[in-house]
Structure formats: C-alpha cells, structure tokens
C-alpha cells in the first residue's frame, strides 16, 4: 500500500519511471508471510524468528540464530507501549543477545504522555472547526494512520465530544484497500481489538463516520469544515502537498504534522518557518495534450501500431509459406496407381524402377498455438440449436458495439508558487516509537547485549546513545559500533565451541543423564584429525583414550528445597521447614549453604539413604 500510494502520488505530479505497479507486484510475489514467534531456517545453521516491535502492523524485531549458540537481534523502531490497535513490544525471547542492532532515532527525544497528546489533538481540532476552519492531519499511507483512524472514530461516535456535526475523511489513492486489508489482519493487532471481534463480532475498522476519498473531487462533495487524514507524511508529494498550497493562506485552518521528517523536506521547512512566513512550493499536475503536442503524440502512437502490425504480418507470412509448401507436396499425390510408362516418362533413372502404388491423399492441417496452448475454434463446440437461436436473435436485434474510450494523453506541468503561511502548524507526535529515556531503560535493564551496532540516527543522537551504553555498569557491553552509511562492520566474536565428530565406540560407551531438555555425558577422549571421504576435508574427531580414567562426579542442576519437599511428601516422608531448614521425619535436615550448595545432615539410617537417593534424583550426575 505504501508503494502503491507513493507511485500514484509521484506519477500524478511528474514523469515517474523509477518503478511501476507491476514491479511492486513482482517483488511482493517473492515474499513469504510469517507469524510472530515462527522460526524459519534460512540456510545451513542459520534461522530467523520474528517478534512484534509494536510500531505498526507487521512491525518486527528479528532474532537471527547461528549454529544454535550465537544470536543476533535486529530491533529498530520499537515501541514498548500498548496502543489502541497494537500491543507493545515484548522482549522475553531476545534477552542478552550476542549482538544487538538498534537505532538511535529517538535517543535524545522525549515524548508527551499519551493522555496529554490525545488531549492536545482533540482541543486543536475543536478550536479549528468551531471557527469554520479545516484540519489537515498529515500521516503515512497505511501504518500509523490506523491508530489515528481508531482515535478519531471513537471521538466522532462520542456524542459528548460535539464533533459528529463535522466531516471526517481519509484521502489517499489506496484508502479503501488500506481499510479492507486492516480488517483481515486482526491477528497482528492488540488483544483489545481481537477480543472485541471475538465477543461482539464487530470489525474494529468498520467506520461509521470516516469517509474514504480517493480524489480531490470526492473531497469537495463533503460539507465544510472537515477533519482530513491525508498522505504523504513529509509533504514530498500527494494530496497533502496540493492541499497545503490551497489551505495555508487561511488563518482559520490548521495543519498537524504527526511525524518528524528529514531537514530538507517540505514538512520540516513548514514547521521551522510557520507561522506568518512565506514558503516556496513546487506543484505538479497532469494536463491533457492539445494542439501540436497532441498531433505529435498521435503520430507516434500510429507509427508504433503500424510497426507492430507489420511484425504480425511478417510472422503470418512465414506460416503461410510453410502451409504453401505442404499444399504443393499434396498436389503431386494421386489416389490411383500410376502406370510404369508414365512414371518412366516423368522420371528416367539408371536403376531399375519398382512398381509403386501411392497412398490416398491426406492433408495434415498445421496446428497453431499461443502462450496458452492450442487455439480453439469455438464453432467446433457449438450446438446446432444454439447457432440457430443466436442467428435469430442477431437478426432481430442488431449488435451494438460500445465505443471503448481511449486513454487521454497527458503531460506533467510544474509551477513554483509562493505561499503565505497564515494557518496554524503544529507537531503532535504519533510516530509510535519509544522515547530516549525508555530506550535507555530497556537496553540497560532488560536486553543487556554483549555487543551493539547503532544505526538510523543523527551523529549527535548516535554518539549520545553510545556514550550511555559504554558508561552503564549494568550492561557490560564489550564493543559498540556506530557505522556510517555504506560502512561494513566486523562484529565476529571469538568462540571456544567447536564441532567435532564422535567415534561410534565413544558414543556407545558414554552414559547420558538427562538435565531438563538436554542429555549430558562425561567422556575422556583425545582430539584427532581425519579426512572425510565425501568432501575431502580435515575434520576434528574424538577418539576414546586407550586406558580408562576416573573423575569426580559432577552434579548438574539447581533444585529448590520447596521442590524437594514435594518429592519427599509423595514418597511418604514427612518434611517441614523450620527456620529455612527442611526437617525430614525428625531425623534428617537439609539446608542450603551460603555458597548455594545443598547440605544433607542426619543419623545414619534407612531414612537418610532414602532421602539422599531422592535428592540425587533431582540432579543430572555425570
């Protein structure tokens, strides 16, 4: 939807040929749709898992896992706050990554609270429409606009707000499709939206007051004043740019910018210069060709059609020649035996001629086909009654062929105008990103990455975030990279984990113990190198030692005393806590030392050995 709207906005004001709508469809045909928390293998040893980022519908944080040991998290444009149509980002599955790639876009920016922000928007709208002014809210095409649509629709449905008397509209080239697709993407939205659909069976994006407009002509039909959501967000093109040139001179109107843009955009210049300043706006539009330009265009089109017609005739001529050769060969055939005298008269040969009886004539029609297969003749599949009925109907009613209107040729005309900005211009944040303070808290208290790459920020904001992370004692980041555009970063970490091949004798002799979801075993072996038969490469191989050796048993696990108490009670042993010590049958005491070790004390008896056996069962002993 973003690319569709961008293409149409650009194409309506200039000769835009960077990409076409067919190019967009061709690219998206190669996309694979994933669900959140769905792990997908990309190649050997590498898998990816998406998690919700909370920024917009489909916004994702990516966890890239390499060899099941080194994880890379890509978390850009995240929002931890819950909104009307989206849940906030959840970081439970991406804690302490080996490498975190994040942005510094809002590292030095602080947002207002949601209640103050919404109240500022409502008061601005009411002040403007009550003095008969129009409110133009500049938004994106299909992302953050959904949050504003939900908010404004709720306001218009509330009779106490007093806004239902005014018009509310969405104006962009794909407005209907945006709303239609939003209805089919409820599983990516907030729990509140899903619950509302499941319990009330009502679509959250079925709007009663919001009008969908796709052109300025449709907008003119709405009664004034109106509150309008329109794109593009940076005013680089689209309906928002055209409406700015018309509405900026009226002091009653108000323009609300909802996203921060680059310094060189029209939206940025509008915020820095307004109010009571003059800005230059370049407006482009398409006009139909006239006069000499129209004649030249029609001549080019006619010449192109003539060339295409000649190419088709040449192809048909080749087919006709081939059919002619077949006909000539057919003429020489006979359906009766030819006497030998006639044959010798026609053709004399040194060798003896045998008596030949030619076959009956058979003409094989040349089958024609196109990219869809053999060309079908419809008259071969029609019934006689249908043909008779159609002939009578055609005789009674003459066929009227409707005129197909040809596309009117147009050209782009640009004009540079100076506009006096007398209207109010305000920035009200609806970007849906976490602010600087929240980002710092998430990085230091939740994620705690070992390495970081900071992108997508100004030099000042990137430097500020890098300094905070390097000085934070809670994070302990080893390396922080702040690359420029096009710069390559080598973030490879040294690993002391190697893949080796085990001999069959070593595997069969190992005794495995289960610890949670893994199986562990102790082996005494020596590493050797061996050539593989398939790849002819040297691989590390573990071979058993020629002599057996012993080792001290290792206890793996950290059982809690409360879990141990439940196990003892199930096995008929009375166990109660007394001052942090677990007393069993009044004979055996179990406590945890300051070092975290479990200590078992008591008289040597049957209960002691039974309790020790149950305690050992909670460990993986290797």
Phi, psi and omega per residue, in radians:
X1 nan -0.674 3.112
X2 -1.058 -0.837 -3.093
X3 -1.224 -0.645 3.084
X4 -1.030 -0.894 -3.104
X5 -1.136 -0.690 3.128
X6 -1.113 -0.744 3.140
X7 -1.100 -0.818 -3.119
X8 -1.153 -0.639 3.121
X9 -1.152 -0.761 3.122
X10 -1.208 -0.749 -3.074
X11 -1.179 -0.428 3.132
X12 -1.400 -0.206 -3.099
X13 -2.140 -0.172 -3.139
X14 -2.762 2.946 3.091
X15 -1.409 1.566 -3.041
X16 -1.659 2.065 -3.114
X17 -2.337 0.342 3.116
X18 -1.181 -0.745 3.050
X19 -2.659 2.831 3.123
X20 -2.012 3.018 3.101
X21 -1.165 -0.542 3.066
X22 -1.150 -0.620 3.080
X23 -1.099 -0.701 3.111
X24 -1.086 -0.790 3.129
X25 -1.109 -0.690 -3.124
X26 -1.133 -0.661 3.131
X27 -1.193 -0.787 -3.067
X28 -1.286 -0.237 3.031
X29 -1.179 -0.363 -3.127
X30 -1.593 -0.010 -3.128
X31 -1.428 2.510 3.027
X32 -1.962 2.191 -3.104
X33 -1.425 2.265 3.124
X34 -2.058 2.769 2.994
X35 -1.773 2.748 3.120
X36 -1.088 2.468 -3.127
X37 1.203 0.253 3.085
X38 -1.603 2.042 -3.121
X39 -1.527 2.284 -3.089
X40 -2.243 2.204 3.052
X41 -1.280 2.318 -3.135
X42 -1.654 -0.862 3.086
X43 -2.669 -2.987 -3.075
X44 -1.086 2.032 3.067
X45 1.491 -0.042 -3.089
X46 -2.196 2.273 3.089
X47 -2.366 2.726 3.137
X48 -2.219 2.598 3.122
X49 -2.418 2.196 3.103
X50 -1.559 2.518 3.048
X51 -2.335 2.588 -3.071
X52 -1.140 2.367 3.121
X53 -1.681 -0.351 3.082
X54 1.424 0.101 -3.090
X55 -1.489 -0.876 3.078
X56 -2.683 3.050 -3.112
X57 -1.064 2.160 -3.112
X58 1.529 -0.098 3.098
X59 -1.088 2.346 -2.904
X60 -2.379 2.471 2.852
X61 -1.773 2.311 -3.059
X62 -1.855 2.311 3.017
X63 -1.909 2.033 -3.109
X64 -1.858 2.057 -3.077
X65 -1.902 2.232 -3.118
X66 -2.026 2.149 3.099
X67 0.957 0.490 3.090
X68 1.018 0.392 -3.101
X69 -2.432 -0.573 -3.091
X70 -1.992 2.056 -3.080
X71 -1.943 2.411 3.097
X72 -2.071 2.246 -3.114
X73 -1.983 2.206 3.057
X74 -1.868 1.829 -3.069
X75 -2.226 1.640 -3.139
X76 -2.136 2.462 -3.130
X77 1.027 1.044 3.139
X78 -1.729 2.718 3.111
X79 -2.509 1.951 -3.095
X80 -1.477 -0.143 -3.095
X81 -1.551 2.468 3.100
X82 -1.401 2.399 -3.129
X83 -2.119 -3.025 -3.061
X84 -1.166 -0.712 -3.059
X85 -1.971 0.020 -3.110
X86 -2.425 2.570 2.955
X87 -1.457 2.751 3.080
X88 -1.335 2.883 3.127
X89 -1.178 2.504 3.118
X90 -2.082 2.306 -3.010
X91 -1.958 0.273 -3.062
X92 -1.119 -0.530 -3.037
X93 -1.701 0.064 -3.106
X94 -2.272 0.592 -3.103
X95 -1.348 2.525 3.051
X96 0.841 1.030 3.124
X97 -1.308 2.766 3.072
X98 -1.163 -0.644 3.136
X99 -2.509 2.275 3.106
X100 -2.041 2.189 3.042
X101 -1.860 1.998 -3.089
X102 -2.414 3.062 -3.068
X103 -1.994 2.802 3.107
X104 -2.041 0.504 -3.058
X105 -1.085 -0.675 -3.104
X106 -1.990 0.408 -3.055
X107 -1.087 -0.530 -3.121
X108 -1.980 0.295 -3.044
X109 -2.006 2.408 3.110
X110 -2.102 2.318 -3.115
X111 -1.682 2.791 2.980
X112 -1.374 2.799 3.081
X113 -1.187 2.713 -3.027
X114 -1.051 -0.710 -3.119
X115 -1.135 -0.740 3.114
X116 -1.162 -0.668 3.132
X117 -1.123 -0.823 3.130
X118 -1.128 -0.673 3.128
X119 -1.150 -0.636 3.096
X120 -1.139 -0.700 3.110
X121 -1.133 -0.769 -3.108
X122 -1.138 -0.776 -3.130
X123 -1.140 -0.654 3.112
X124 -1.133 -0.732 3.126
X125 -1.124 -0.790 -3.113
X126 -1.117 -0.756 3.128
X127 -1.077 -0.627 -3.075
X128 -1.340 -0.862 -3.065
X129 -1.226 -0.474 -3.140
X130 -1.283 -0.273 3.005
X131 -1.870 0.445 3.066
X132 1.090 0.615 3.069
X133 -1.856 2.676 3.112
X134 -1.609 2.536 3.104
X135 -1.935 2.088 3.108
X136 -1.924 1.966 -3.137
X137 -1.774 2.004 -3.072
X138 -1.516 2.091 -3.057
X139 -2.347 3.095 3.029
X140 -1.449 -3.046 -3.009
X141 -1.431 -0.871 -2.988
X142 -2.504 0.307 -3.100
X143 -1.905 -1.581 -3.114
X144 -1.223 -0.259 3.113
X145 -1.090 -0.474 -3.136
X146 -1.126 -0.651 3.104
X147 -1.144 -0.747 3.130
X148 -1.189 -0.639 3.097
X149 -1.094 -0.739 3.102
X150 -1.104 -0.781 -3.115
X151 -1.102 -0.847 -3.086
X152 -1.193 -0.631 3.111
X153 -1.125 -0.681 3.080
X154 -1.118 -0.680 3.106
X155 -1.141 -0.730 -3.113
X156 -1.219 -0.508 3.117
X157 -1.350 -0.355 3.117
X158 -1.427 1.982 -3.080
X159 -1.155 -0.469 -3.115
X160 -1.265 -0.330 -3.126
X161 -1.243 -0.453 -3.136
X162 1.334 0.269 -3.093
X163 -1.729 -0.187 -3.073
X164 -1.137 -0.285 3.134
X165 -1.384 -0.162 -3.081
X166 -1.906 2.788 -3.085
X167 -1.440 2.506 3.085
X168 -2.273 2.241 -3.033
X169 -2.553 2.725 2.991
X170 -2.059 2.198 -3.081
X171 -2.160 1.858 2.868
X172 -2.777 3.083 -3.009
X173 -1.285 -0.342 -3.057
X174 -2.234 0.560 -3.078
X175 -1.045 -0.762 -3.129
X176 -1.114 -0.750 -3.132
X177 -1.154 -0.618 3.123
X178 -1.069 -0.826 3.141
X179 -1.174 -0.672 -3.118
X180 -1.168 -0.739 3.117
X181 -1.206 -0.592 3.124
X182 -1.103 -0.575 3.120
X183 -1.169 -0.448 -3.094
X184 -1.685 0.145 -3.093
X185 -2.150 0.639 -3.091
X186 -1.177 -0.508 -3.095
X187 -1.207 -0.281 3.088
X188 -1.666 0.075 -3.052
X189 -1.839 -2.977 -2.992
X190 -1.274 2.876 3.105
X191 -1.153 -0.552 3.132
X192 -1.140 -0.729 3.123
X193 -1.144 -0.765 -3.134
X194 -1.132 -0.733 3.134
X195 -1.133 -0.690 3.117
X196 -1.086 -0.674 3.134
X197 -1.253 -0.697 -3.088
X198 -1.242 -0.677 -3.070
X199 -1.493 -0.744 -3.050
X200 -1.780 -0.169 -3.100
X201 0.945 0.736 3.125
X202 -2.127 2.339 3.123
X203 -1.310 2.277 3.140
X204 -1.198 -0.326 -3.133
X205 -1.910 0.504 2.985
X206 -1.681 1.691 -2.973
X207 -1.563 2.397 3.121
X208 -1.681 -0.593 -3.060
X209 -1.868 -0.331 -3.083
X210 -1.435 2.117 3.092
X211 -1.633 2.403 3.126
X212 -1.736 2.049 -3.129
X213 -2.059 2.517 -3.129
X214 -2.114 0.044 3.109
X215 -2.711 2.849 3.092
X216 -1.155 -0.506 3.112
X217 -1.127 -0.701 3.092
X218 -1.193 -0.594 3.120
X219 -1.163 -0.610 -3.119
X220 -1.150 -0.341 3.138
X221 -1.344 -0.294 -3.124
X222 -1.370 2.533 3.097
X223 -1.226 2.560 3.108
X224 -1.568 2.686 -0.139
X225 -1.388 2.882 -3.112
X226 -2.348 2.777 2.991
X227 -1.956 2.112 -2.944
X228 -2.141 2.282 2.967
X229 -1.756 2.146 -3.070
X230 -2.562 2.776 -3.133
X231 -2.035 2.841 0.179
X232 -1.605 2.802 -3.015
X233 -1.205 -0.510 -3.120
X234 -1.697 0.097 3.126
X235 1.064 0.420 3.122
X236 -1.289 -0.470 3.135
X237 -2.871 -3.065 3.057
X238 1.547 -3.007 -3.079
X239 -1.172 -0.559 -3.109
X240 -1.076 -0.690 3.140
X241 -1.178 -0.710 3.127
X242 -1.177 -0.687 3.138
X243 -1.235 -0.484 3.115
X244 -1.087 -0.733 -3.120
X245 -1.133 -0.440 -3.112
X246 -1.591 -0.647 -2.976
X247 -1.663 -0.279 -3.017
X248 -1.196 -0.477 -3.057
X249 -1.344 -0.300 -3.120
X250 -1.545 2.221 -3.118
X251 -1.271 -0.296 -3.139
X252 -1.360 -0.387 -3.070
X253 -1.424 2.901 3.132
X254 -2.493 2.367 3.091
X255 -2.023 2.167 -3.112
X256 -1.964 2.106 3.081
X257 -1.708 2.242 -3.022
X258 -1.830 -0.128 -3.123
X259 -2.426 2.526 3.037
X260 -1.351 2.445 -3.099
X261 -2.183 3.135 3.141
X262 -1.166 2.708 -3.060
X263 -1.097 -0.463 -3.047
X264 -1.585 0.134 -3.124
X265 -1.549 2.857 3.141
X266 -1.159 -0.616 3.127
X267 -1.123 -0.699 3.117
X268 -1.170 -0.721 3.118
X269 -1.174 -0.592 3.128
X270 -1.159 -0.714 3.129
X271 -1.202 -0.601 -3.093
X272 -1.409 -0.478 -3.065
X273 -1.709 -0.451 -3.053
X274 -1.294 2.711 -0.085
X275 -1.679 -3.108 3.061
X276 0.967 0.757 3.049
X277 -2.328 2.840 -3.125
X278 -1.854 2.306 3.088
X279 -2.186 2.615 3.091
X280 -1.625 2.247 -3.133
X281 -2.171 2.237 3.055
X282 -1.671 2.041 -3.098
X283 -1.938 2.270 3.082
X284 -2.065 2.532 3.101
X285 -2.643 2.799 3.131
X286 -1.716 2.344 3.117
X287 -2.215 2.598 3.134
X288 -1.201 2.590 3.111
X289 -1.265 2.576 -3.129
X290 -2.461 2.725 3.000
X291 1.082 -2.299 -3.056
X292 -1.124 -0.655 3.119
X293 -1.086 -0.707 3.115
X294 -1.145 -0.721 3.121
X295 -1.098 -0.772 3.129
X296 -1.108 -0.682 3.116
X297 -1.134 -0.783 3.132
X298 -1.122 -0.620 3.106
X299 -1.140 -0.715 3.104
X300 -1.125 -0.706 3.127
X301 -1.143 -0.750 3.141
X302 -1.122 -0.691 3.118
X303 -1.132 -0.702 3.123
X304 -1.132 -0.724 3.115
X305 -1.130 -0.676 3.131
X306 -1.116 -0.715 3.107
X307 -1.126 -0.718 3.098
X308 -1.127 -0.654 3.133
X309 -1.149 -0.695 3.127
X310 -1.152 -0.661 3.099
X311 -1.109 -0.707 3.120
X312 -1.143 -0.725 3.132
X313 -1.125 -0.653 3.101
X314 -1.127 -0.712 3.097
X315 -1.135 -0.715 3.101
X316 -1.177 -0.573 3.098
X317 -1.121 -0.678 3.098
X318 -1.114 -0.717 3.112
X319 -1.144 -0.646 -3.136
X320 -1.160 -0.685 3.122
X321 -1.089 -0.727 3.129
X322 -1.126 -0.694 3.111
X323 -1.164 -0.616 3.119
X324 -1.108 -0.691 3.107
X325 -1.106 -0.688 3.097
X326 -1.115 -0.661 3.140
X327 -1.172 -0.703 3.115
X328 -1.078 -0.711 3.109
X329 -1.147 -0.517 -3.122
X330 -1.284 -0.591 -3.105
X331 -1.122 -0.556 -3.088
X332 -1.318 -0.112 -3.115
X333 -1.539 2.730 3.138
X334 -2.304 2.696 3.094
X335 -1.770 0.172 3.095
X336 -2.300 2.708 3.092
X337 -1.107 2.493 3.141
X338 -1.704 2.223 3.115
X339 -1.056 2.686 -3.096
X340 -1.180 -0.588 -3.139
X341 -1.081 -0.716 -3.138
X342 -1.143 -0.681 3.137
X343 -1.096 -0.745 -3.105
X344 -1.208 -0.530 3.092
X345 -1.190 -0.672 -3.104
X346 -1.276 -0.641 -3.040
X347 -2.615 2.008 3.087
X348 -1.678 2.480 -3.131
X349 -2.494 2.655 3.125
X350 -1.204 -0.603 -3.127
X351 -1.429 2.773 -3.139
X352 -1.213 2.316 -3.129
X353 -1.605 2.311 3.086
X354 -1.544 2.676 3.118
X355 -1.247 2.156 -3.047
X356 -2.083 2.284 3.050
X357 -1.898 1.856 -3.099
X358 -1.170 2.709 3.137
X359 -1.340 2.825 3.063
X360 -1.108 2.612 -3.059
X361 -1.212 2.446 3.083
X362 -2.494 2.141 -3.126
X363 -1.851 2.020 -3.133
X364 -1.605 2.016 -3.133
X365 -1.217 2.493 3.129
X366 -1.362 2.137 -3.115
X367 -1.450 2.258 3.120
X368 -1.868 2.551 3.139
X369 -2.584 2.845 3.082
X370 -2.189 -2.850 -3.087
X371 -1.162 -0.248 3.137
X372 -1.728 0.014 3.135
X373 2.037 -2.774 -3.093
X374 -1.187 2.408 -3.139
X375 -1.282 2.195 -3.076
X376 -1.658 2.334 3.034
X377 -1.631 2.012 -3.014
X378 -1.163 -0.460 -3.098
X379 -1.193 -0.329 3.108
X380 -1.253 -0.316 -3.040
X381 -1.983 0.239 -3.115
X382 -1.763 2.485 3.123
X383 -1.443 2.701 -3.131
X384 -1.110 -0.665 -3.140
X385 -1.127 -0.699 3.130
X386 -1.126 -0.705 -3.141
X387 -1.139 -0.749 -3.140
X388 -1.117 -0.737 -3.136
X389 -1.136 -0.739 -3.125
X390 -1.181 -0.635 3.113
X391 -1.119 -0.707 3.109
X392 -1.152 -0.715 3.119
X393 -1.139 -0.691 3.122
X394 -1.163 -0.598 3.117
X395 -1.201 -0.645 -3.135
X396 -1.315 -0.735 -3.074
X397 -2.061 1.988 3.104
X398 -1.151 2.508 -3.130
X399 -1.325 2.252 3.108
X400 -1.912 2.016 -3.141
X401 -1.592 2.029 -3.119
X402 -1.221 2.548 3.105
X403 -1.350 2.170 3.113
X404 -1.549 1.987 -3.115
X405 -1.152 2.277 3.084
X406 -1.374 2.710 3.133
X407 -1.172 2.241 -3.098
X408 -1.306 2.140 3.131
X409 -1.178 2.409 -3.105
X410 -2.302 2.980 3.041
X411 -2.485 2.779 -3.127
X412 -1.645 2.314 3.120
X413 -2.161 2.204 3.141
X414 -1.929 2.561 3.104
X415 -2.446 2.427 3.128
X416 -1.839 2.088 -3.080
X417 -2.137 2.644 3.047
X418 -1.756 2.148 -3.063
X419 -2.017 2.257 3.068
X420 -1.472 2.061 -3.099
X421 -1.519 1.722 3.090
X422 -1.808 -0.270 -3.101
X423 -1.371 2.912 3.078
X424 -1.373 2.423 3.095
X425 -2.195 2.129 -3.104
X426 -2.282 2.615 3.004
X427 -1.898 2.054 3.068
X428 -2.144 2.055 -2.977
X429 -1.243 2.112 2.960
X430 -2.336 0.607 -3.106
X431 -1.256 -0.535 3.134
X432 1.317 0.695 3.084
X433 -2.174 2.665 3.066
X434 -1.226 2.485 -3.134
X435 -1.415 3.116 -3.034
X436 -1.063 -0.751 -3.120
X437 -1.125 -0.702 3.137
X438 -1.196 -0.680 3.134
X439 -1.092 -0.751 3.134
X440 -1.103 -0.702 -3.135
X441 -1.181 -0.672 3.130
X442 -1.161 -0.733 -3.107
X443 -1.183 -0.749 -3.023
X444 -1.437 -0.568 -3.036
X445 -1.834 -0.338 -3.035
X446 -2.028 -1.083 -3.000
X447 -1.285 -0.911 3.119
X448 0.878 1.107 -3.127
X449 -1.309 2.765 3.093
X450 -1.494 -0.552 3.057
X451 -2.379 2.702 -3.107
X452 -2.412 2.544 2.944
X453 -2.183 2.117 -3.085
X454 -1.836 2.159 -3.111
X455 -2.300 3.119 2.967
X456 0.920 1.078 3.096
X457 -2.844 2.838 3.058
X458 -1.236 2.808 3.108
X459 -0.978 -0.667 -3.128
X460 -1.197 -0.796 -3.116
X461 -1.196 -0.655 3.111
X462 -1.147 -0.733 3.123
X463 -1.146 -0.691 -3.139
X464 -1.089 -0.796 -3.120
X465 -1.201 -0.657 3.127
X466 -1.130 -0.711 3.121
X467 -1.148 -0.689 3.119
X468 -1.098 -0.793 -3.087
X469 -1.184 -0.633 -3.131
X470 -1.241 -0.521 -3.125
X471 -1.570 -0.229 -3.101
X472 -1.245 2.201 3.135
X473 -1.370 -0.408 -3.110
X474 -1.353 -0.422 -3.036
X475 -1.487 -0.906 -3.114
X476 1.169 0.790 -3.141
X477 -1.331 2.296 -3.127
X478 -1.426 -0.707 -3.128
X479 -2.414 2.429 3.064
X480 -2.230 2.136 -3.121
X481 -1.929 2.359 3.061
X482 -2.189 1.395 -3.063
X483 -1.375 2.722 3.012
X484 -1.533 3.141 -3.117
X485 -1.181 2.221 3.133
X486 1.443 -0.001 -3.116
X487 -1.501 2.404 -3.134
X488 -1.636 2.405 -3.114
X489 -2.037 2.285 3.052
X490 -1.753 1.713 -3.097
X491 -1.872 0.464 -3.141
X492 -1.168 2.321 3.138
X493 -1.839 2.529 3.112
X494 -1.292 2.285 -3.124
X495 -2.097 2.516 3.089
X496 -1.914 0.519 3.095
X497 -2.040 2.195 -3.077
X498 -2.224 2.636 3.104
X499 -1.635 2.233 -3.137
X500 -2.285 2.826 3.113
X501 -1.817 2.357 -3.098
X502 -1.724 2.394 3.022
X503 -1.201 2.596 -3.123
X504 -1.074 -0.655 3.141
X505 -1.134 -0.588 3.134
X506 -1.235 -0.664 -3.118
X507 -1.211 -0.735 -3.116
X508 -1.196 -0.517 -3.119
X509 -1.450 -0.280 -3.094
X510 -1.319 2.443 3.094
X511 -1.865 1.948 -3.035
X512 -1.587 2.471 3.045
X513 -2.146 2.427 -3.067
X514 -1.560 2.276 3.058
X515 -2.248 1.826 -3.077
X516 1.033 -1.961 -3.075
X517 -1.802 0.130 -3.093
X518 -2.116 2.767 3.061
X519 -2.049 2.236 -3.034
X520 -2.103 2.636 3.093
X521 -2.638 2.649 3.093
X522 -1.764 2.260 3.124
X523 -2.311 2.544 3.008
X524 -1.951 1.943 -3.035
X525 -2.557 3.008 3.112
X526 -2.190 2.513 -3.098
X527 -1.569 2.294 3.054
X528 -2.344 2.872 -3.131
X529 -1.860 2.437 -3.105
X530 -2.453 2.519 3.136
X531 -1.525 2.242 3.109
X532 -1.424 2.565 -3.123
X533 -1.357 -0.534 -3.066
X534 -1.377 -0.973 -3.058
X535 -1.666 -0.168 -3.120
X536 1.003 0.718 3.125
X537 -2.076 2.708 3.099
X538 -1.418 2.206 3.107
X539 -2.200 2.641 3.117
X540 -1.387 2.351 -3.101
X541 -2.237 2.350 3.066
X542 -1.643 2.168 3.134
X543 -2.061 2.484 -3.124
X544 -1.181 2.620 3.107
X545 -1.216 2.561 -3.138
X546 -1.143 -0.493 3.138
X547 -2.003 2.513 3.131
X548 -1.336 2.513 3.122
X549 -2.367 2.626 -3.111
X550 -1.791 2.886 3.131
X551 -2.615 2.823 3.112
X552 -1.324 2.264 -3.134
X553 -1.005 2.518 -3.138
X554 -1.991 2.218 3.108
X555 -1.710 2.083 -3.093
X556 -2.002 2.040 3.031
X557 2.546 2.857 3.083
X558 -2.316 1.315 -3.100
X559 -1.249 2.536 3.072
X560 -1.544 2.607 3.132
X561 -1.113 -0.543 3.112
X562 -1.159 -0.652 3.079
X563 -1.182 -0.686 3.104
X564 -1.097 -0.678 3.122
X565 -1.055 -0.741 3.126
X566 -1.099 -0.671 3.125
X567 -1.157 -0.717 -3.135
X568 -1.153 -0.722 -3.135
X569 -1.118 -0.686 3.127
X570 -1.117 -0.470 -3.126
X571 -1.705 0.320 3.015
X572 1.406 0.370 3.123
X573 -1.914 2.208 3.116
X574 -1.338 2.150 -3.085
X575 -2.352 2.211 3.138
X576 -2.417 2.625 3.109
X577 -1.497 2.405 3.101
X578 -2.470 1.734 3.142
X579 1.130 0.644 -3.141
X580 1.472 -0.013 3.125
X581 -1.896 2.348 3.130
X582 -1.584 1.936 -3.112
X583 -1.706 2.211 -3.048
X584 -2.025 2.059 3.127
X585 0.941 0.396 3.118
X586 1.196 0.164 -3.066
X587 -2.116 -0.554 -3.045
X588 -2.108 2.362 3.105
X589 -2.046 2.385 3.121
X590 -2.161 2.201 3.135
X591 -2.411 2.835 3.083
X592 -1.905 2.235 -3.104
X593 -1.349 3.020 3.120
X594 -1.137 -0.398 3.117
X595 -1.480 -0.055 3.118
X596 1.633 0.058 -3.137
X597 -1.504 2.589 3.119
X598 -1.591 2.195 -3.117
X599 -1.949 2.356 -3.109
X600 -2.042 2.106 -3.103
X601 -2.260 2.566 3.088
X602 2.761 3.035 3.127
X603 -1.273 2.605 3.121
X604 -1.290 1.933 -3.113
X605 -2.729 -3.140 -3.141
X606 -1.130 -0.666 3.119
X607 -1.077 -0.651 -3.114
X608 -1.078 -0.846 -3.111
X609 -1.214 -0.604 3.110
X610 -1.157 -0.743 3.132
X611 -1.176 -0.669 3.119
X612 -1.118 -0.691 3.115
X613 -1.105 -0.735 3.105
X614 -1.159 -0.626 3.103
X615 -1.174 -0.732 3.113
X616 -1.103 -0.500 3.140
X617 -1.147 -0.336 3.105
X618 -1.471 -0.091 3.140
X619 -1.911 2.759 2.910
X620 -1.749 1.889 -3.043
X621 -1.754 2.109 -3.142
X622 -2.237 nan nan
